């Protein structure tokens, strides 16, 4: 099995594990941290489990402190852990992409690396250029190394004319590039999806909260102030979480897209350097 297949399977397994794990973590935080009875008015250590559930369901958050914020978030309803899952997914895959793209960039600056390889090729030191690629590592170095190995092979092949040699090296560079680029953009679709659905989920929570609010107002007799405030809280909390999660996802997606574009440009420049050197080489 090739290293690319192993990497692809490992990445798929990572995704399959992360989604349910993050959901479980979000639900636990919602229930046991935000939904802690201590965050709500009327809490007493002597209360039974049924009484504690009752104050979490019906009472307002405490007036001050971090407990007030936690209790207020809990009032957002069942959409909150779903939105938290989206935000945590954005964080997890942002870290994963950051690590992957940092490895793809290599140990040193791409521009400095390409200049070093050009200098070696200009002096016909192909082996030195390959050694530079091994030291640099990363996607640009991998593509450059594949091109240099083919460059060294065709350079000694007297049966090929110069145009055939150039086309052969170009094909090798294209194949190497085709192997590297998918790994750079992998999982970015998750960030873009989170950016879209986070806002929509927040909107769903807002609509549900407003439905609860208007239902309280339409109830017979005196409107239920608790139900009314709970509905408004649900609407506002979900809106804030949805917009916040979407903003983070959009920022990270654009950041990684810019980093990938820079690496892609480096790959193109590296390929051009190899083919141009071969074209200018005197037989």
N, C-alpha and C positions, 0 to 999 in steps of 0.2 A: 504493500500500500504506500502511495506517495505521501510526502510531507504535506502537500497541499490538501489531500483528502483527509489526512489526520487533523490538520488545522481546521478544516471545514466542519468535520464531525465534532471536534472539541467545542467549536463556537456554537453549533446547534444545541449541543448538550447544555452549554452555559445558559443559553436563552431559555431552554426548557426548564431549567432549575430555577432561574431567577424569577420568572413570572409568578409561579405559585408561592415561592418563598417571600417575595415582597408583599404579596397580597395578605399572607398570614401575619407578617410583621405589622402591616398597616392596621389590620383588624384588631390585633392585640393592643397596639398603642391607643386606638380609638376606644376600646372597651376598658382597659385597665389603667391607662394614664389619663386620657381626657375624660373618661367616664368614672373616674374615682369619686366615690361619694363625698370625700373631703372637699371636692371642688364646688359643692353645692350647699346652699343655705339649709339649715336645719339638721346638719349632720351631727350625729352623736355616736361615740364608740359603743354604746350599749344597745344600739338598734339591731334588730334582726335582719337577716338577708332580704326578706320581703320588704321591710321598711326602707332599707338602703336603696333597693331597686326603685321604690316609689319616689324617693326624693330626687334621684337622678332623672327620673322620667318627668316629674312635675315641677320641681323647685327650680328657682333661678340660680345662676352661678353666684358664688360668694362675691362680695363687693370689691375686694382688693387682692393684689398679688398675682402670682403666676397661675394660681388656681382659678382665678376669674377668667383668664384667657383660655385655659384648658377647658373649663366648663362651657364657655361660650362656643368654642370650636365643636365640642360634643353636641351641642344643640343644633348643629348643622344637619344632623340626621344621617341616614345610611349612605348618602352620597359621599360623605366626608372620607371614609376609608378608601373608597374607590379613587377619589381625587388624590389622596395621599399615596396610593399605589402608583398612580401616574407620575407624581413628583419624584418618588423614590426610584422609579424606573429611569427617569431622566438623569438622576444623579448617578445611578449605577452604570448606565451605558455611556455617560459622559466620561466617567473615570476609565471605563474599558477602552473607549475610543482614544482617550488621551494617551494611555499606555501604548496602544497599538501604533498610533501615528508617531509617537516619540521614537519607537523602535524603527519604524519605517524611514524616519528621517536620517537615522544613522548616528554615528558618534560625533561627527564634526559638522561644520557648515557645508551645505550642498555646493555653493558657489566655489568655495575653497577646494573642495574635493574634485570638482570638474576641472578646475584650472590645473591641479596637480596631475590628473590623468592626461590632460592635453599636453602638458610638458613632457611626460614620459613617452607619449605616442609620437610627438614631434621629433624625439631623439631615437625613435625605433626601439624603445625599451618596453615591449609589450608585457613581458613577465613582471616588470616593475609596476606597470599600470594595474595588472591583475592583483598584485600584492597590495596595492593601495585600496582596491575594492574590498579585499578581504579584511583589511583593517577598518575601513569605513563602515561596512555592513549597511543594512537598510535596503529599501526598495530601489532607490536610484543606483546603489552599488551593485545590487543583484542584477539589474537590467544591464548595467554597464559591463559587468563581468561576463555575462552571456555573450554580449556583442564582441567583447575583446577576445574571448576564446574562439569564436567563429572567425574573427578578424585574423588571428594568428594562423588558423587553419587554411583559410582561402589565400592568405598572402603567400604561402609556400606552394600553392597549387598552380602549376604552370599551364594546366589544361583549361583554365578559365580565363576569359578576357576580363577587363576591368569592370565593365558594366555588370557582368554576371556575378562577380565578386561582391560588388556593392549591393545588388539585389539580394544576394544570399545573406549578407550581414543585416540588411534591413529587415528581412523576414525573421531572422533570429531575434532581433530587437523587438519586433512586434509581438512575437510569441511570448517573450519574457515579460513584456509590458502587460499583455493580456492575463498573465498569471498574478501579477502584483496588484493591479488596480482594483480588482474586486475585493481584496482583503482590506483596502483602505476605506472604501465606502460601505463596507458591510456594517449592518446594524444602524446606519444613519437613518434608514427608513423608520426605525422605531422612534427616534427623536422627532422626526417630522410628523409622525402619526400622533405622538403624545402632544405635540404643539396644537394639533387640530382638535383632538377629542377632549383635551383638558378644558378648553373654552366651552365646548358643547355640553360636557358633563356639569360644569358650573351653571350653565343656563338651565339644564334640567333641574338641578337643585333649587335654583331661583324660582322656577315655575312651580315646583312642588311646594316650596315655602310660601309663595304668594297664594296658592290654592288653599293652604291651611289657614292663612291669615284671613282671607275673605270668607272661608267657611265659619270661622269664629265670629266674624262680624254679622254673618247672616243667621246665626243661631237664634233660636227663640229666647226672648227675655234679654237679660243683661249680657253683653258680649263677654266671652271668657278671655280675660286679660292675659292669662298665662298662655293659652293656646295662640292668641294673637301675637304675643311677643316671641313665642317659640317659632312661629311661622316666619316672622320677619327675620329672626336670627338665622334660621335655616337658609333663607334666601340670600342674605348678605354674606354669610360665611362661605357658602358654596361659590358665590360669585367671586369673592376674593381669592379663594384657593384655586379656582379654575383659571382666572386671569394670571395669577402668579405662576402657576405651573406652566401655562402656555408661554409666558415671557421667558422663563428659564430655558425651556426647550428650544425656542426660536433662537435665542442668543447662542446656545451651545451648538445647534445645527449650523448656523452661519459661521461660527468660529472654526468648526472642524472642516466645513466645506472650503474655507479659505486656506487652511493648512494643507488639505489634499490638493487643491489647485497648485499650490507652491511646489509640492512634491512632484505632481504631474508635469509641471513645467521643467523641473530638474531632470526628469526622465527623458523628456523630449530633447532637451539641450544635450544630455549625455549621448543619446542616440545620434544626434546630428554631428557631434564631435567625432564619433567613431567613423561614421560614413564619410564625413568630409576629409578626415585624415587619410582614409583609404583612397578616396578620389584623387587626392593630391600626391599620393605616394608614387614615387618613380620606380618602375620595375627594374 
